[in-house]
């Protein structure tokens, strides 16, 4: 089943706007009180559904979050 070019473009625009908005709010919340890092990760995850360039920083942030969680729990880091 193929979708129309309009629907594909609409999805691309929606993903781009939603992902960019989450990343921007996450960046703002890095300096203001709030959940900045989770919003950055969420924004990159949304963008990674359509853009390959967003996958690399997303994986880097996921590894950093896993390492921080493991350190807080006192468990050795998995690589």
C-alpha positions as CSV (number, residue, x, y, z in Angstrom):
1,X,0.0,0.0,0.0
2,X,1.6,3.3,-1.0
3,X,0.6,6.6,0.4
4,X,0.2,9.8,-1.5
5,X,3.1,12.2,-1.8
6,X,1.0,14.7,0.2
7,X,0.6,12.3,3.1
8,X,4.3,11.5,3.1
9,X,5.2,15.2,3.0
10,X,2.7,16.0,5.8
11,X,4.2,13.3,8.0
12,X,7.7,14.6,7.3
13,X,6.6,18.1,8.2
14,X,4.8,16.9,11.4
15,X,7.8,14.9,12.5
16,X,10.2,17.7,11.8
17,X,8.1,20.3,13.7
18,X,7.4,18.0,16.7
19,X,11.0,16.8,17.0
20,X,12.4,20.3,16.7
21,X,10.0,21.7,19.2
22,X,10.9,18.9,21.7
23,X,14.6,19.6,21.2
24,X,14.2,23.3,21.6
25,X,12.1,23.0,24.7
26,X,14.7,20.5,26.0
27,X,17.5,23.0,25.4
28,X,15.6,25.7,27.2
29,X,15.0,23.4,30.1
30,X,18.7,22.7,30.4
31,X,19.1,26.1,31.9
32,X,15.7,26.5,33.5
33,X,14.2,24.1,36.0
34,X,12.7,21.2,34.2
35,X,13.3,17.8,32.4
36,X,15.7,19.0,29.7
37,X,17.5,15.8,29.0
38,X,14.5,13.6,28.6
39,X,12.9,16.1,26.2
40,X,16.1,16.2,24.2
41,X,16.1,12.5,23.9
42,X,12.4,12.4,23.0
43,X,13.0,15.1,20.3
44,X,15.9,13.2,18.8
45,X,13.9,10.0,18.9
46,X,11.1,11.7,17.0
47,X,13.5,13.1,14.5
48,X,15.3,9.8,14.1
49,X,12.2,8.3,12.7
50,X,12.7,10.3,9.5
51,X,16.3,11.6,9.6
52,X,19.4,9.4,9.8
53,X,21.6,12.3,11.2
54,X,19.5,12.2,14.4
55,X,20.2,8.6,15.2
56,X,23.9,9.1,16.1
57,X,23.4,11.8,18.8
58,X,20.3,9.8,20.0
59,X,22.5,6.7,20.6
60,X,25.2,8.8,22.3
61,X,22.6,10.3,24.7
62,X,21.1,6.9,25.4
63,X,24.5,5.4,26.2
64,X,25.2,8.4,28.5
65,X,21.9,8.1,30.2
66,X,22.4,4.3,30.7
67,X,25.9,5.0,32.2
68,X,24.6,7.6,34.5
69,X,21.8,5.3,35.7
70,X,24.2,2.5,36.2
71,X,26.5,4.7,38.2
72,X,23.7,5.9,40.4
73,X,22.6,2.4,41.1
74,X,26.1,1.2,41.7
75,X,26.2,-1.3,38.9
76,X,29.0,-1.7,36.4
77,X,28.4,-0.1,33.0
78,X,27.4,-2.3,30.1
79,X,28.9,-1.5,26.7
